[in-house]
Amino acid sequence: MAAPVRKGTDPKKSRPSHRSTHDRVTITLPRATMQRVRQRAADSGAPSLSAYISRRLDESERELTFMEYLDELFHAQPITDEEQRWADSLLGL
């Protein structure tokens, strides 16, 4: 009789599987979008499409958090016209 297997454990490897720490989702994307994402994942050297998407989502979340911080900062203390002209000159605007 086989030993009972803990939920979330891969019985072949006797260690926690991704299922214990990851959720599986299904999404539908246009074929052209999926081709671009697969190519970007391959070009990035990511070990898998899932790893690439996970990393990009994490990066996007950090970027959004930073942008929210900047929005709050500028709302609390708006930049002066002089500072705006300086920033525009750096950006070539």
C-alpha positions in Angstrom: 0.0 0.0 0.0 1.4 3.4 -1.0 2.0 6.1 1.6 -0.5 8.9 1.6 0.5 12.0 -0.3 0.2 15.4 1.3 -2.0 17.9 -0.7 0.3 20.1 -2.8 3.1 17.6 -2.9 4.3 16.0 -6.1 4.4 12.3 -5.2 7.2 11.7 -7.7 9.5 14.3 -6.2 8.4 14.2 -2.5 8.6 17.9 -2.2 6.1 20.7 -2.5 5.0 21.4 -6.0 4.2 24.7 -7.7 0.6 24.0 -7.0 1.2 24.7 -3.3 2.5 28.2 -4.1 1.0 29.1 -7.5 -2.4 29.4 -9.1 -3.2 28.3 -12.6 -5.2 30.7 -14.8 -6.4 30.5 -18.4 -6.6 33.7 -20.5 -7.6 34.3 -24.1 -5.4 36.6 -26.2 -5.3 37.5 -29.9 -2.9 35.2 -31.7 -0.6 38.1 -32.8 -0.4 39.3 -29.2 0.5 35.8 -28.0 3.2 35.4 -30.7 4.8 38.7 -29.6 4.7 37.7 -25.9 6.2 34.3 -26.6 9.0 35.9 -28.7 9.7 38.4 -25.9 9.8 35.6 -23.4 12.3 33.7 -25.5 14.4 36.8 -26.1 14.5 37.6 -22.4 16.0 34.2 -21.5 13.1 33.5 -19.1 12.9 29.8 -18.3 9.3 29.6 -19.2 6.4 31.8 -20.5 4.9 31.7 -17.0 8.1 33.0 -15.5 8.3 35.8 -18.0 4.7 36.9 -17.5 5.1 36.7 -13.7 8.3 38.8 -13.8 6.6 41.4 -16.1 3.6 41.6 -13.9 5.8 42.2 -10.8 7.7 44.9 -12.7 4.5 46.6 -13.8 3.1 46.6 -10.2 6.3 48.2 -8.9 6.2 50.8 -11.6 2.6 51.6 -10.9 3.4 51.9 -7.2 6.2 54.3 -8.0 4.0 56.4 -10.3 1.3 56.5 -7.6 4.0 57.8 -5.2 5.0 60.5 -7.6 1.4 61.5 -8.2 0.9 61.9 -4.5 4.2 63.8 -4.1 3.4 66.2 -6.9 -0.2 66.7 -5.6 1.1 67.6 -2.1 3.8 69.9 -3.5 3.2 70.8 -7.2 6.3 71.6 -9.2 6.9 75.3 -10.0 6.9 76.7 -13.6 10.7 76.9 -13.5 11.0 73.2 -12.5 8.5 72.3 -15.3 10.6 74.2 -17.9 13.8 72.5 -16.6 12.2 69.1 -16.9 10.8 69.9 -20.3 14.2 71.0 -21.5 15.8 67.7 -20.3 13.1 65.8 -22.3 13.5 68.0 -25.3 10.0 69.2 -25.2 
